[in-house]
C-alpha cells in the first residue's frame, strides 16, 4: 500500500501549480492533504476512483484537512471524540479492518510563541487520542506536525531553539509521542539522511535548501517491520512543503 501526505498551503492554488499531475503520477492508495484553505463546496475538481473526506475549518481560507482514498473505510471521524479542536478542521480518522489512518495539521505555535500553551494542550489531547486508537488496532499517522525533532531535521538548529517548531517544549512532546509506541517512518529507514519537507518563502530558502523536516508518517511500533520504504519528494513544488509518503505491507 502506498500512502502520501502533503501540506499544500491552499489546495486551489496548488491545483494551478501541478497538484493533479503529482496526484495522478504517484497513484496513492490514500492521499492525505493538510491546509486545504477552502470549503468543500468551493471545489471545482474531482478525482475519479477515490472516496473523499473533508474536514474544513469554520474560518474560511484557513487550515483544513482532506483525505482521498481508494478503499472505503468502515468509519470516518473528524476531530477528537468530543469534537475538541474540530472548529479548525485539523484531524480526520479513517478506520479500516486492520488499522486506523489518521491525518493531522498540528497547530503552529506562532511567532513569539503566542500559541505555545494551546499547542501543548493539543499535543497532550491528541497523543491520548492516538493511544486509545492504538489500543484497538495499529495506527498510521501522517501530516504536518509542525516540529523538527532533532538537529538533523533542520538546517540551522542553534539559531532556532526558541522559534516555533524547534522549541524544547515541542520537541519533547514529539519524543513523548514516539515513546508512547510510535515510529518515525523516514528516520527508522534513513537514520542519517538529511532531507527537508518545508522551506520558508523568504531568502530563497528552497533554492539554498535551508529547510526543516516537519511533515511525517508515524506508525505504531508493532507494524514497523511491515514498512517497505519512506519517501520525501523534495523535488515536487507547488507549496512551501513537499509531499511525503510511505509504502507499507498492510
VEXDREN-2710 file (C-alpha; in Angstrom, 1 decimal):
% VEXDREN-2710
k/r/px/py/pz
1/UNK/0.0/0.0/0.0
2/UNK/1.2/3.5/-0.8
3/UNK/0.2/6.4/1.4
4/UNK/1.0/10.0/0.6
5/UNK/0.7/13.2/2.7
6/UNK/1.1/16.8/1.5
7/UNK/0.6/20.2/3.2
8/UNK/-0.5/22.1/0.0
9/UNK/-0.8/25.5/1.6
10/UNK/-4.0/26.2/-0.2
11/UNK/-5.5/23.4/-2.5
12/UNK/-6.9/25.7/-5.1
13/UNK/-3.5/27.4/-5.5
14/UNK/-1.8/24.0/-5.6
15/UNK/-4.2/22.9/-8.4
16/UNK/-2.8/25.7/-10.5
17/UNK/0.8/24.6/-9.7
18/UNK/0.7/20.9/-10.8
19/UNK/-1.0/19.2/-7.9
20/UNK/-3.1/17.0/-10.2
21/UNK/-0.1/15.9/-12.2
22/UNK/1.6/14.6/-9.0
23/UNK/-1.6/13.1/-7.7
24/UNK/-2.1/11.1/-10.8
25/UNK/1.5/10.1/-11.2
26/UNK/2.0/8.9/-7.6
27/UNK/-1.2/6.8/-7.7
28/UNK/-1.5/6.5/-3.9
29/UNK/-4.0/4.2/-2.2
30/UNK/-4.6/7.0/0.3
31/UNK/-3.6/10.7/-0.2
32/UNK/-3.9/13.0/2.8
33/UNK/-3.8/16.8/2.5
34/UNK/-3.3/19.5/5.0
35/UNK/-4.0/23.2/4.8
36/UNK/-6.7/23.0/2.1
37/UNK/-7.7/26.6/3.0
38/UNK/-11.1/26.1/1.4
39/UNK/-14.6/24.8/1.9
40/UNK/-15.7/21.6/0.2
41/UNK/-18.4/23.4/-1.7
42/UNK/-15.8/25.6/-3.3
43/UNK/-14.1/22.8/-5.2
44/UNK/-14.1/22.7/-9.0
45/UNK/-12.2/19.5/-9.4
46/UNK/-12.7/15.8/-9.0
47/UNK/-10.5/12.7/-8.7
48/UNK/-12.5/9.6/-10.0
49/UNK/-11.8/6.4/-8.2
50/UNK/-11.4/7.9/-4.8
51/UNK/-13.7/8.5/-1.9
52/UNK/-13.1/11.9/-0.4
53/UNK/-13.5/13.1/3.2
54/UNK/-13.2/16.8/4.0
55/UNK/-12.7/18.5/7.4
56/UNK/-12.9/22.2/6.8
57/UNK/-12.2/25.0/9.3
58/UNK/-15.1/27.2/10.3
59/UNK/-12.9/30.2/9.4
60/UNK/-12.8/30.4/5.6
61/UNK/-9.4/30.3/3.9
62/UNK/-7.8/28.7/7.0
63/UNK/-6.4/25.3/7.9
64/UNK/-8.5/22.3/6.8
65/UNK/-7.7/18.6/6.1
66/UNK/-8.8/16.2/3.4
67/UNK/-8.3/12.5/2.6
68/UNK/-8.7/10.8/-0.8
69/UNK/-8.8/7.0/-0.5
70/UNK/-9.4/4.2/-3.0
71/UNK/-10.7/2.0/-0.2
72/UNK/-14.0/2.8/1.5
73/UNK/-13.4/2.9/5.3
74/UNK/-15.5/1.2/7.9
75/UNK/-15.9/4.5/9.7
76/UNK/-14.8/8.2/9.4
77/UNK/-14.4/10.6/12.3
78/UNK/-13.4/14.2/12.5
79/UNK/-11.5/15.9/15.3
80/UNK/-11.3/14.1/18.6
81/UNK/-14.1/12.0/20.1
82/UNK/-15.6/15.0/22.0
83/UNK/-15.3/17.3/19.0
84/UNK/-12.5/19.3/20.5
85/UNK/-10.3/21.3/18.0
86/UNK/-12.7/20.5/15.2
87/UNK/-13.6/24.1/14.6
88/UNK/-10.1/24.4/12.9
89/UNK/-10.6/21.2/10.8
90/UNK/-7.3/19.6/11.9
91/UNK/-7.9/15.9/12.2
92/UNK/-9.5/13.1/10.1
93/UNK/-9.5/9.5/11.1
94/UNK/-10.4/6.6/8.8
95/UNK/-11.0/3.2/10.4
96/UNK/-10.2/0.1/8.4
97/UNK/-10.4/-3.6/9.3
98/UNK/-6.7/-3.8/10.3
99/UNK/-5.6/-0.3/11.1
100/UNK/-6.5/3.3/11.6
101/UNK/-5.3/6.0/9.2
102/UNK/-5.1/9.5/10.8
103/UNK/-4.1/12.8/9.2
104/UNK/-3.4/15.9/11.3
105/UNK/-2.4/19.5/10.8
106/UNK/-0.9/20.4/14.2
107/UNK/-1.3/24.0/15.3
108/UNK/1.7/26.3/14.8
109/UNK/3.0/27.9/18.0
110/UNK/3.3/31.2/16.1
111/UNK/5.9/34.0/16.3
112/UNK/6.8/34.9/19.9
113/UNK/5.3/31.5/20.8
114/UNK/1.9/33.2/21.4
115/UNK/0.1/29.8/20.8
116/UNK/2.5/27.5/22.6
117/UNK/0.2/26.8/25.5
118/UNK/-2.6/25.9/23.1
119/UNK/-0.2/23.7/21.2
120/UNK/1.0/21.9/24.3
121/UNK/-2.6/21.1/25.3
122/UNK/-3.3/19.9/21.7
123/UNK/-0.3/17.6/21.9
124/UNK/-1.4/16.0/25.1
125/UNK/-5.0/15.5/24.0
126/UNK/-4.0/14.2/20.5
127/UNK/-1.5/11.8/22.0
128/UNK/-4.1/10.4/24.3
129/UNK/-6.5/10.0/21.4
130/UNK/-3.9/8.1/19.4
131/UNK/-3.1/6.0/22.4
132/UNK/-6.8/4.9/22.6
133/UNK/-6.8/4.1/18.9
134/UNK/-3.6/2.2/19.2
135/UNK/-5.0/0.0/22.0
136/UNK/-7.5/-1.3/19.5
137/UNK/-5.5/-1.7/16.3
138/UNK/-2.3/-0.2/14.7
139/UNK/-2.3/3.4/13.7
140/UNK/-0.8/5.1/10.7
141/UNK/-0.5/8.9/11.3
142/UNK/0.6/11.4/8.8
143/UNK/0.6/15.2/8.4
144/UNK/2.3/18.5/9.2
145/UNK/3.3/18.0/12.8
146/UNK/5.0/21.5/12.9
147/UNK/8.1/20.3/14.7
148/UNK/11.6/19.4/13.7
149/UNK/12.5/16.6/16.0
150/UNK/16.3/16.8/16.2
151/UNK/19.2/18.8/14.9
152/UNK/19.4/16.7/11.7
153/UNK/15.9/17.8/10.9
154/UNK/16.6/21.5/10.2
155/UNK/19.4/23.4/8.6
156/UNK/20.2/25.8/11.4
157/UNK/19.2/24.3/14.8
158/UNK/21.1/26.6/17.1
159/UNK/19.6/29.7/15.6
160/UNK/16.0/28.3/16.0
161/UNK/16.0/27.0/19.5
162/UNK/13.3/29.5/20.7
163/UNK/11.5/29.6/17.4
164/UNK/8.1/27.9/16.7
165/UNK/8.7/24.4/15.5
166/UNK/12.0/23.8/17.3
167/UNK/11.4/24.7/20.9
168/UNK/12.4/22.2/23.6
169/UNK/8.7/22.0/24.6
170/UNK/7.6/21.0/21.1
171/UNK/10.5/18.5/20.6
172/UNK/9.8/16.9/24.0
173/UNK/6.2/16.4/23.2
174/UNK/7.2/14.8/19.9
175/UNK/9.6/12.5/21.7
176/UNK/6.8/11.6/24.2
177/UNK/4.6/10.6/21.3
178/UNK/7.3/8.3/19.9
179/UNK/7.9/6.9/23.4
180/UNK/4.2/6.1/23.7
181/UNK/4.5/3.5/20.9
182/UNK/5.2/5.2/17.5
183/UNK/8.0/5.1/15.0
184/UNK/9.1/7.9/12.7
185/UNK/9.0/6.0/9.4
186/UNK/11.5/8.1/7.5
187/UNK/14.1/8.2/10.3
188/UNK/13.6/4.5/11.0
189/UNK/14.8/3.6/7.5
190/UNK/17.1/6.5/6.9
191/UNK/18.7/7.4/10.3
192/UNK/21.4/9.7/8.9
193/UNK/19.8/11.1/5.8
194/UNK/19.3/14.9/5.7
195/UNK/16.2/15.8/3.8
196/UNK/13.7/18.6/4.5
197/UNK/9.9/19.0/3.8
198/UNK/9.4/22.7/4.4
199/UNK/11.2/25.8/3.3
200/UNK/10.4/29.4/4.0
201/UNK/9.3/31.5/1.0
202/UNK/11.8/34.1/2.1
203/UNK/15.6/34.3/1.5
204/UNK/15.5/31.9/-1.5
205/UNK/15.4/29.2/1.2
206/UNK/14.2/26.4/-1.1
207/UNK/16.8/27.1/-3.7
208/UNK/19.5/27.1/-1.0
209/UNK/17.9/24.1/0.7
210/UNK/17.5/25.9/4.0
211/UNK/14.7/23.7/5.3
212/UNK/13.0/21.9/8.1
213/UNK/11.6/18.3/8.2
214/UNK/8.2/18.9/9.8
215/UNK/6.0/16.6/7.8
216/UNK/5.9/12.9/8.9
217/UNK/4.5/9.5/8.8
218/UNK/4.4/7.9/12.2
219/UNK/3.3/4.3/12.6
220/UNK/2.6/2.0/15.5
221/UNK/5.8/0.3/16.7
222/UNK/4.3/-3.1/16.1
223/UNK/4.0/-2.6/12.4
224/UNK/7.3/-1.0/11.7
225/UNK/8.6/-4.3/10.3
226/UNK/6.0/-4.0/7.6
227/UNK/7.5/-0.8/6.3
228/UNK/8.9/-1.1/2.8
229/UNK/10.0/2.4/2.1
230/UNK/9.6/6.1/3.1
231/UNK/9.7/9.0/0.7
232/UNK/10.3/12.7/0.8
233/UNK/9.5/14.2/-2.6
234/UNK/11.7/17.3/-2.3
235/UNK/11.7/17.9/-6.0
236/UNK/7.9/18.5/-6.1
237/UNK/6.9/22.1/-5.9
238/UNK/3.6/23.9/-5.7
239/UNK/3.7/24.6/-1.9
240/UNK/6.2/25.7/0.7
241/UNK/6.0/22.0/1.8
242/UNK/6.8/19.0/-0.3
243/UNK/4.9/15.7/-0.3
244/UNK/6.0/12.7/1.9
245/UNK/4.9/9.1/1.8
246/UNK/5.4/5.5/2.8
247/UNK/5.0/2.1/1.2
248/UNK/3.9/-0.5/3.8
249/UNK/2.7/-4.1/3.6
250/UNK/-0.6/-3.8/5.5
END
